[in-house]
Every structure is written in C-alpha cells, then in structure tokens.
Amino acid sequence: MTTPRLETLEAIEAAVWHELDRAVHHKAHGWRLCVLATNDGDAVDARHVVLREWDEPTRTLLIFTDSRSRKAQQIAAHPSGMLVMWSPELTWQLRVRVRLGVEISGLAVSSRWARLKLTPARFDYLSPLPPGSPLEGPAPDQAPPDPSRESREHFAVLTAEVVSVDWLELHPLGHRRALFEPTGRCWLAP
Ligand SMILES: Cc1cc2nc3c(=O)[nH]c(=O)nc-3n(C[C@H](O)[C@H](O)[C@H](O)COP(=O)(O)O)c2cc1C
C-alpha cells in the first residue's frame, strides 16, 4: 500500500518539520546523516555530519563537532551554509539553507558534554591533535584510553538555523519541488 501524497504546500511544510524531528530521534532515518556545506569566503567545503537535535520553535538543528575542526573555523568567519539530506523511505531530498553558529562554552555545551563524556563517543572530542593535522603515517588504531589525555576536551555544538528549505519529491507519478521561506511558500519546477 502506498502512502497518499500530500497535496498542499502547508501540509508538506508541516511534514518537513515533523520529519526533521523524527530524524534526530531515529538512527535509521535517512536525514539523520546528511551533508553540511560551508565556505571559507572563497572555496566551498562539504562533509557528512549527524543531526543530533531539532528545536522546532527556533527551527534550529544541532550538530556535534570538534571545536578545532576546519568547519568550525569556517563557520565562525562565514556563517552561511547548507545541509543536504535524502530519505529513500520518503523519497524526499531537502536542501536546507542555514545560518550556522559555533558554541564552545556555556550551558548548551556543558550540559551536552556532561552526557556525552559518559559514552565511548567522548574519544571523538579528546584527540590531542586537531582534526586534519598532518601525520608521519596512517593514524594508529585507537589506543586504550589514557586518563592523562582526557582532561582537555574539544567538544563544540554547531547550531544551524533554517533560513529556507528547497524540497524535492521523487515519485513515479511525477516529481514535485517546493520552496519554503519565511516570506512564504511556492511550487517550483522540479
Ligand atoms: C558517517 C559519518 C558521520 C560523521 N558525523 C560527523 C559529525 O556529526 N560531526 C563532525 O564534526 N564530523 C562528522 N564526521 C566527520 C566529517 O565528515 C569530517 O570528516 C570531519 O568532521 C572533518 O571535517 P572538516 O575538516 O571539514 O571540519 C562524520 C563522518 C562520517 C563518515
């Protein structure tokens, strides 16, 4: 049985916000792992990231990262970016224009680090070398935890406030595309 297609722009936009909320809570959701594109004022850059939280009232997505990463430096100077997502289940692509921010201190960071540091994922933010540092050879297998190196963490929270959403649906009956902006919604040629 196929799910009936949503007919109105209002219904589709509401479904987009609902699916973003599902994406941060369900590991299998196609949108949870997405591509974040940034720029350094000249060249563009892109990489996969995991969506961690969605705040519907402010329409802001949260992503965890290393505060020393290149993307964090780029965002601090050039806050405009884009998140690109694809869900095979929904057959929906989203291109979300976002205004990015980097938080490295304060309650938003400390409360999340307090939870994260109790999990194996903490090692992602405890590396002594900044991500992208040149090495003499391949990175070694993860060494057993060294408590002396765990004192300094480099955990940061990226905030991505939605500016606009370009929605594309692939469908056997015909593809559909729409743009959702603060000023309104409209259909686009796919
Ligand atoms: C499946 C997958 C998930 C990833 N999730 C994240 C993430 O949530 N945050 C992050 O900073 N990097 C994540 N990465 C690593 C980035 O893609 C990237 O390699 C790293 O952050 C360095 O990027 P940068 O040099 O542009 O800052 C992930 C990579 C993969 C393959």
The ligand as a Tripos MOL2 file, in Angstrom:
@<TRIPOS>MOLECULE
LIG
   31    33     1     0     0
SMALL
NO_CHARGES

@<TRIPOS>ATOM
      1 C1         29.0670    8.6910    8.8280 C.3       1 LIG1
      2 C2         29.8430    9.9120    9.2710 C.ar      1 LIG1
      3 C3         29.3230   10.7230   10.2460 C.ar      1 LIG1
      4 C4         30.0340   11.8610   10.6610 C.ar      1 LIG1
      5 N1         29.4880   12.6750   11.6250 N.ar      1 LIG1
      6 C5         30.1600   13.7940   11.9940 C.ar      1 LIG1
      7 C6         29.5860   14.7150   12.9290 C.ar      1 LIG1
      8 O1         28.4500   14.5540   13.4080 O.2       1 LIG1
      9 N2         30.3270   15.7980   13.2850 N.ar      1 LIG1
     10 C7         31.5710   16.0360   12.7640 C.ar      1 LIG1
     11 O2         32.1790   17.0410   13.1200 O.2       1 LIG1
     12 N3         32.1280   15.1960   11.8670 N.ar      1 LIG1
     13 C8         31.4540   14.0960   11.4690 C.ar      1 LIG1
     14 N4         32.0050   13.2310   10.5450 N.ar      1 LIG1
     15 C9         33.3670   13.5240   10.0110 C.3       1 LIG1
     16 C10        33.2630   14.6320    8.9420 C.3       1 LIG1
     17 O3         32.6170   14.1170    7.7890 O.3       1 LIG1
     18 C11        34.6270   15.2250    8.6030 C.3       1 LIG1
     19 O4         35.4640   14.2430    8.0720 O.3       1 LIG1
     20 C12        35.3070   15.8440    9.8220 C.3       1 LIG1
     21 O5         34.3490   16.4670   10.6640 O.3       1 LIG1
     22 C13        36.3420   16.9000    9.3950 C.3       1 LIG1
     23 O6         35.6960   17.8700    8.6000 O.3       1 LIG1
     24 P1         36.2730   19.3580    8.4250 P.3       1 LIG1
     25 O7         37.7460   19.2300    8.2510 O.co2     1 LIG1
     26 O8         35.5800   19.8810    7.2250 O.co2     1 LIG1
     27 O9         35.9140   20.1280    9.6680 O.co2     1 LIG1
     28 C14        31.2990   12.1530   10.0950 C.ar      1 LIG1
     29 C15        31.7950   11.3160    9.0750 C.ar      1 LIG1
     30 C16        31.0830   10.2190    8.6710 C.ar      1 LIG1
     31 C17        31.6570    9.3480    7.5870 C.3       1 LIG1
@<TRIPOS>BOND
     1     1     2 1
     2     2     3 ar
     3     2    30 ar
     4     3     4 ar
     5     4     5 ar
     6     4    28 ar
     7     5     6 ar
     8     6     7 ar
     9     6    13 1
    10     7     8 2
    11     7     9 ar
    12     9    10 ar
    13    10    11 2
    14    10    12 ar
    15    12    13 ar
    16    13    14 ar
    17    14    15 1
    18    14    28 ar
    19    15    16 1
    20    16    17 1
    21    16    18 1
    22    18    19 1
    23    18    20 1
    24    20    21 1
    25    20    22 1
    26    22    23 1
    27    23    24 1
    28    24    25 2
    29    24    26 1
    30    24    27 1
    31    28    29 ar
    32    29    30 ar
    33    30    31 1
@<TRIPOS>SUBSTRUCTURE
     1 LIG1         1 GROUP 0 **** ****
